[in-house]
Amino acid sequence: MSDSTPSFWAKTTFDGSPGISVFEHMVSVGCVARCLAENVPFLLRRFHLCAAEVGALAALHDLGKITPGFQRKCEAWLLANDLACIARKGCWETETEPDHGKASHAAIQDFLVGQGNTRSVASHVAAVLGGHHGRLKFLPNSRGIRPPLIGPLSEPHSGINWKAERADTAAKVWNYFQATHVPESLVGQSAAIWWLAGLTTVADWIGSDERYFCAQPGLTGGDPAAIAAHCLKDIGLVPPAVVRGLRFEQIFGFTANDMQKVALDIIKAPGVYVLEAPMGMGKTEAALGAAYHLLESGRANGLYFALPSQATSNRMHLRLNEFIEKIAPQEASSRLIHGNSWLMRDDLDYQPTASGPQRLGEEGATTGRDWFMSAKRAMLAPFGVGTVDQALLGVVAVKHFFVRHFALAGKVVIIDEVHSYDVYTGVLVDILVKILERLGCTVIILSATLTDKRRTQILADSETVTTPAAQPYPLLTGRTEQTPFSPVAATPPAPKKIMVEFAKPDKALNQAIANAKLGGAVLWVCNTVGAAQRQFCQLQRQENGHIKLGLLHSRMIFSHREKREEEWMLRLGKEGKGRCGSILVSTQVVEQSVDLDADLLITELAPTDMLLQRIGRLWRHERQGRPVKLPKICIIEEEKTLEALRQMPPKVIVSTLGGKAHVYAPYVLLRTLEEWKKQTDGISIPSQIRELIEHTYCYRDDAPDSWQKLENEWFGTDSAKHMKAQMSANIWLQATDDKKGPQTRLNELPTTSLILFTEYSTGHSLCVDGSTAQLNGDFNFETARMLHRNLVKTPLHHFEPLPDKRPLGEYFYEAHVVGIVSADGRVQVSGLKYGISLLYTEELGLVVNKSR
């Protein structure tokens, strides 16, 4: 850079003046990246990288800011360098590339090739570095990338040779970090390329945080490497300090059973492990115990516990915090990670510097908001618990998908209840497992109700020997460091006899009330929200206020559901605080990974594996004084007999099964009904778990024609879901798509967000939970939290096509509607289809009524 060449700005100050230079910002980000890499030496060895090259490569991410298209965004810079007139005459605003990511991609590729790296490596590295704002700009192209309107090599009137300035700055950065070459591992589908992409983005976020790297030139001061080390420690992005030498009993307070000892003996290194054991046998403690030893030995740098739902994540969050207090007391707690976890936090304090004028809706304006409102930052923490979807967002190439790769690399990832996902999500889970294995993770998969076929799918690998059918139970299978080991069985717990009864709805209702009046705790599980609400109302009418009733489902605002969950998890939990004669009516939110203990279980028909999971909430703990002599599952009898269902055509069968046939495959429901009708003497847990599951899902050639047609439909639907999942997981194909991208679950019932108020106007609005929201047009975090705590997901098909205008667009990126709740609970909302009305009460949640 000559004396007459201006300093190119990278960040603007609060008043819009040019701030720190591109070189200074690149060095800051590079130092953060180098420090992040130095924290995980075992991953650097795995990826054949060194910290100096990682720092240098990450630093190059903003090289494209040295272009007229970016520099002209700061009017003060143009005026200070006498370039305002030249920029206007040269049409810098329209005739140059405004996206510095595209310019970075092109410039980095040229530079790396000039440094002697292969074109293949240069093209892949440039692609991921240029996409540090979340989306790749172009796919790798070894012939080079030339973004349209990148601008001329020099401006004859300004005297700036832009290409030379970029090359000179890149060389200075390269020399600063004493980098030599780029390893050949950074190509194609390698884990290292996406790890670098995620690390670069995270380093850029941190290097843009005003608390550590001030935008005002000269104010940050000090060695950027020392500042980087300090800020990583300050925000908790360093390996956890784990207490060494703890025994299983010291961590959990009880002696390990045989299944837990097997897990501790086998799970000692990164790999993939599938642990199958009955409900309530302590699979969670087995996995956490193994995770502790991996953390203690330095073979893992953190832990993420992935569950199927937000409700189960919230409960596991509390259990994991108890675990962390024992093994890493210096760590504050685990981070709760799911779509609504930010509603439960108060310490979201990221302060991003600006990259030019900020206007609502632009990428730069939402960068900081995305940082603290989404799960991205939480997943970076050493310990996290949340939904599996947050990990799967690294598979389906949504924006910033590679941040998940970086966040999970080297951790112990526990995936619980893996059997609970449909084919689409199941395929994504299988792909996730392979990605995590390449990222040096230890993947521990937990299930009580896994089929042999599903186990084989999870462990599918060219070097893995598939396990034969009819395996013992409990069982641990898998591979360590790509080497499969022979399946290891464990001693099962003492058998427990479960009585099985089919009962008409009225008889089941009378049983529930009778047991509750004797002091028993009854759990009644329905398959849909509507069915749960109707059953709750029927119980209310029958019991006349003599027993405690509860209702739990997903169609409640956040605060109301959170209150209900806490109340009933305590009442029906292990300690039984406030336990009394009661009936909890719920949807599937309680059937897995929830420590509930019921005296009597009443349930609608569901697939065998789901029924077994629900049984896991029955007589879960040793308890004196139960009002019934034996544990019993009471399955609501269908309107038609099994023989009648054999004679019906497919469409009539579906209609007869009702709403559950839209939740579960009708053929699986029929096979489940057939199998459980045989269990007149009850079932023995756990010895019959495998038998019941395999008999439900095995191929049958003696089924009625109508059932076979339903089976074919099920197979066809699953095949389509499998293909769609494979397409969604094609990362290079999806990575440049500017749309929201494929999702982690197929939503066959699309929903929209209904935000509920009792008073709504510009300025002060009163939310349905009593909080006050300030709606003055400017984004406010507290208002955002209030709005999201007062929304309910509502079926989209109940509305006419929603208008493009979004009343709360600064708080919701997608379509949403506003509802006004009157004193009697009726919801006034525009756009509802004729014949549809809505009611909201704290007791029932959102009720959808359809006039006939």
Secondary structure, 3 states (H helix, E strand, C coil): CCCCCCCCECCECCCCCECCEHHHHHHHHHHHHHHHHHCCHHHHHHHCCCHHHHHHHHHHHHHHHCCHHHHCCCHHHHHHCCCHHHHHHCCHHHHCCCCHHHHHHHHHHHHHHHCCCCHHHHHHHHHHHHCCCCCCCCCCCCCCCCCCCCCCCEECCCCEEHHHHHHHHHHHHHHHCCCCCCCCCCCCCCHHHHHHHHHHHHHHHHHCECCCCCCCCCCCCCCHHHHHHHHHHHHCCCCCCCCCCCCHHHHHCCCCCHHHHHHHHHCCCCEEEEEECCCCCCHHHHHHHHHHHHHHCCCCCCEEEEECCHHHHHHHHHHHHHHHHHHCCCCCCCEEECCCHHHHCCCCCCCECECCCCCCCCHHHHHHHHHHHCCHHHHHCCEEEEEHHHHHCCCCCCCCHHHHHHHHCCCEEEECCHHHCCHHHHHHHHHHHHHHHHCCCEEEEEECCCCHHHHHHHCCCCCCCCCCCCCCCCEEEEEECCEEEEEEECCCCCCEEEEEEEECHHHHHHHHHHHHHCCCEEEEECCCHHHHHHHHHHHHHHHCCCCEEEEECCCCCHHHHHHHHHHHHHHCCCCCCCCCCEEEEECHHHCCCCCCCECEEEECCCCHHHHHHHHCCECCCCCCCCCCCCCEEEEECCCCCHHHHHHCCHHHHHHHHHHHHHCCCHHHHHHHHHHHHCCCCCEEECCCHHHHHHHHHCCCCCCCHHHHHHHHHHHHHHHHHHHHHHHHCCHHHHCCCCCCCCCCCCCCCCEEEEEEEEECCCEEEEECCCCEEEECCCCCHHHHHHHHHCEEEEEHHHECCCCCCCCCCCCCCCCEEEEEECCCCEEECCCECCCEEEEEECCCEEEEEECC
